[in-house]
Amino acid sequence: MKRWLSGAALAALLCAGTALANDSTAELAAGGLVLKTTDSIEMRSEDLFISQKEVVVKYRFQNTSVAPVSTVVAFPMPDIGGMGFFESDNGLPSDDATNLLQFHTLVDGQPVKAQVEQKAIVDGVDRTAWLKTHKVPLAAHRPEAGKALDGLSKADQAEAVKLGIAWVNEYDQGKGWESHHEPAWVLKTTFYWSQTFPAGKVVEVEHRYIPAVGGSVDTIVGMSSPDNPEFQASINAERKKYCVDAGFLAALNRKGPKAEGTMSGYTEKRVAYVLKTGANWAKPIGDFRLVIDKGAADNLVSFCATGVKKIGPTRFEVTKKDYRPTSDLEILILEPLRMD
């Protein structure tokens, strides 16, 4: 998804420190189920599978108290929108107004009909009521939102800009000067349902969704720029983020002729997963298993984890006992560019 930005808007974003690249998409982090910290419910196991095409998580929970416990279980979607969100393509797998990751859940094998809460936030202020009153759709990523803003009265448009709900985008695409009001709010979407955990019983929960995969037509992780300290710092930061090691760099640099127009010969894919929500339960996760599929045998993959085992041509496994995650997961996958 890409929105046309005026020169003035582009300059403002650059001054704000936003990195812009028309050849790049942004990964949007999603993760697992969220529950308020509880002393009664233990996560006995979590089996997590991540690929570019699908994320599947299977949990086994147990209520260790002597009475049933009912609580609200939630799955927060990545935040959508805000100034800077539409300056380049993003990794959204769909443009669905609510379920953009195609999220769904089973509890003990039965589908769960989750409720949806959506809020439009501007600088920490909830502007949902204003948008609903003025019949502006909340889905900032959908074209209907911008069209509705353009259809408001001049007074309402001025108020929307004053409140930070909208911004004025002016540009010329060869048909004369145009002026449009664009969404500036952040859409926060959460799926949730009430779940009862019977005393002493194991409850199996499975959810799956399509991840928002980011990417770039090239990668800088294999580069070196000692004469440009600022660029070298960016390279080092990328390597640190994905725990890129010497073996990964050696494999990257072993590739033969580079595809035309690239420095590395690889295209970059990125998947983010919010793992720390697994620390909200009564005890550490009893048995944790992570499997990452890089997609093709000649792809390269790097992520931060210890005890990684290769269990197939494209799959890597991490297992932990009594695991309490303290950081989220960032996965880098490099795919060779074909010289066809």
N, C-alpha and C positions, 0 to 999 in steps of 0.2 A: 504494500500500500504506500502511495507516495502523494504528497500534496505539493502543489507548486508554491514556492516561496518567493516573495518580492525581494529585491536587492536589499531594501531597508531591513526586512525581517531577517534575512540571512546574516547581515552584518550584526544585528542585535544578538542573534544566537551565538555567533562567533565570539563576540565580546563577552558573552556570559560563560565562555569556556566550553561550549558544546562542540564536540568533534563531529563534523559532518562528512559523509562519504556516500555518494550516490551509488557506489558499487557494493554497499554493505547493508546487511539486514541486522536488526537488533534482537538478540534472544531475550525472552521475557521469562523470568523465573516463576515457576509454580512448584508445588511440592505435595506433601501428604496431608492427611487429615489433621485438623486442629481441635484441641479440646482444652478447656481450662485445666490448669494443673490439678490433679486429683490424687488422693491418697488411697483410693479403693480399687482402681482399675489398672491392671498391669498389661503391658504389651509383651506377650510371651514370645512372639516372633514377628519379623517383618521380612518379606521377600520382595525385593525391588528390582524391576527390570527396566532399563532405559536404552532406547535407541532413538534415531531420528524420526522414526515413524510412529512410535508408541511408547507410552510409559504405563507399566502395570505394577500395582502394589497390592500385595496380599498380606493381611494382618491376622493375627490370632490374639484376641484380648480375653482377659479373665478378670472378673469381679471377685476380689479376695475377701470382701466383707460378708456379713451374714444376712444382708438384705439386698434386694434389687436396687440398682442405681440407674436413674434416668438422667440423661444429660443431653445437651445439644452438641452435635458433632458438625463441624464445618469444613468446607473446602474453599479457600479463597483463591479466586482467579488472579492472574497478574494485573496490576494497575494498567489502565489504558488511557491514553490522552495526556493533556498538559502541553504547555509550550515546549517545543523541541521534539515531541513524539512523532510528528508527521513530516519532519524535514528529510527523512530518508525512508526506504523500505523497512518494514518490520517483519518479525517472524511469525505473525499470526497465521495459524493454520486454516482459519475460516473467518468470515465476516458476520457470523451469527450475532444478533443483537445481545444475546445473553450468554449462551453456551459456546463461546468461541473456541474452546479447546475440546469440544465434544466429550465432556466429562460425564461418566456414569458410574454407578456404584451397585454392588451386590452385597447383601448381608445374609449370611448363611445360605447363599445361592439364590436368593430372591432379589429382584430389582427394587431399588429404593427410589421413591418419587420425592426428590429433594425440593425444597422451597428455595426461592432466589431473593436475595436482598441486593439492591443496587443503589449506590449513592454517588452523587456528583460533588466532588470536593474541589474547592479553590482555596489555596493557601491555608488549608486546615479548616475552612468553613464549609459547612454542608449547604450547597445551593440546589439540592434536589427539588425542594418545594417551588423555587422560582422557575425552574425549567418546566416542571409539570404544569404550573399555573399558566405558563405561556405556551404550552403544548409543543415543547421542544423535546424530541427523543433524547434519552439519556446516553445512548450508545454513541460516544464521540467519534468512533471509528467508522460509523456508517454515514453515507452521503446525505441521508435524510436529516441529520442533525444540522449540517451546514445550510441546507436548503431552508429549514425552518427558521434559522437565525436570520437568513437573508429576507425572509418573508415577514419579519417583525416590523412594527412601526418604527419610525426614526427615534422616537422617545425611548422605546423599549430597547432598541439596539444600543443607544447611548448608555442606558442603565446597565446593559449586559457588559459593555466594555468597561464601564466604571467599576463594576463589581468583580472584574477579572474573569467573567464567564466566557467572554468572547474577545477576539482580537480582529483587527481589520487587516486583511491581506489584499494588497494592491499589486497588480502585475499586468504585463502586456504580452500575450501569446501570439501576436501577429494580427489580432482582430480589433485592436484598440485597447485603451486602458480600462481595466476591470477592477472593481472593488467588491470584496466579499467578506462576510463575517464568519469567522472560523471558531470551532469549539476550543476553549482553553482550559476546560475543567478536566479533572482526573476521574475516570469512572472506576469505582471500586465495586466488584461483583463477588458475592459469596453465596455458594450453595450450602444449605444446612438442613438438618433434620433432627428430630428427637429420637434418641436411641436408648433403649433399656438394656442394661447388662444384668441378667439374672445372677443371683448369688451362686458362686462356685462354678458357673458354666462358662465354657469357652465359646466366644462369639467370633465367627470368621467374617472379615470384611475385605472386599476386593474393590478397588477402583482403577479405572484406566482412562487415559486421555491422550490426545495428540499434542506433543510438546511444541512450543513456539521456538523453532530453530532459527538461530541467527547465522549469519554467514558473510563471507567476503570472497571476491574473485581471486584474491591472493592472500598471502600471510607474511608477517614480518618476523615471526618467531625465529627463523633461521638466519636472519640478517645480522650484521654487525656494523656499527657506525661510530667508531671511536673518535672521529673528528667532529661529531655532532652530539654533544652530551645529552641534549634534550631528547633527541630521537633514540639514543641508546638507552636512556632511562625508560622510554616507552616500551622498547624491546624487552628490557629486563623485567618490567612490570608484567608484561604478557607471559613471559616464561615462568615467573613466580606464581601468577594466578592459576596456571594449569600444571604446575610442577613439571615443566619440561626439563628432561635430563639429557645427559650427553648421548645416550643411546638413541633417543628420539631425534636429536639434532643430526647425529650421524646418518640415521636412516633417511632423514629429510634431504640431506646433502648428497646422498648416494644416487638420487634420481638422475636419470640421463638427460637428454635434450629437453630444455624447458619449452612448454607450450608458448606459442607466439603471444606477446603482450604481457607476460607475467615474469616476475623475478624468481619465484620459487618452483613453478610448475605444479603447484597445488592450489586448490580452492579450500577455503576454511569454513567449517561448520561448527556451531557452538550450541551446547545445550546446558541450561542451568536448572538446578533442582534444589528447592528449599528443604534441607534435611533436618534442620534444628528443631522443627516441630515435634520430632520424635522424642524430645526431652521433656515433654509435658505430662508424661504418664507417671504412675506411682514409683516405678523403679526403672532402671535401665532396660533397654530392649533385651530380652533373654537371648534370642538367637536372631542375628541380623545377617542377611545375605543380599549382596548387591551384584547384579550382572549387567555389564555394559556391552552392547553390541555395536561395533564400529561400522558395520554395514557391508564392507567388502574386504577381502583378504589383503589387498594392496593399499587400503587406507591406513593412516597412522592415527593413533589415539593417545591422548595424555590427560590425566586427571590426578588430583591429590588424594592418595590413599596408601595405606601400608598393607602388606600381605597380599598383593595382587597376584592372581594366578590366571594363566591363559588356559581356558577350558575348551577351546574350539578355534577354528580358523579366524573367526571374527569376534569371539566373546571372551570377556575377562571377568573374573569373579573375585569378590572380597567377602569374607565371612568374619563375624565378630561375635563374641560372647559377652553378655552383660554390657551392652554398648549404649553409651549416652552421647549422641552426636553434639559436637561443639562448633561445627562450621557447616556451611552449605556446600553443595557440590557444583563444580564448574568443569565441563567436559569439552575438550578441544578435539575435533576430528578433521584431519586433512585428507582430501580426496584428490588423487592425481588428475590433472587436466589432460584430456586426450588430444593428441595431435592429428585428428582425423581430417 
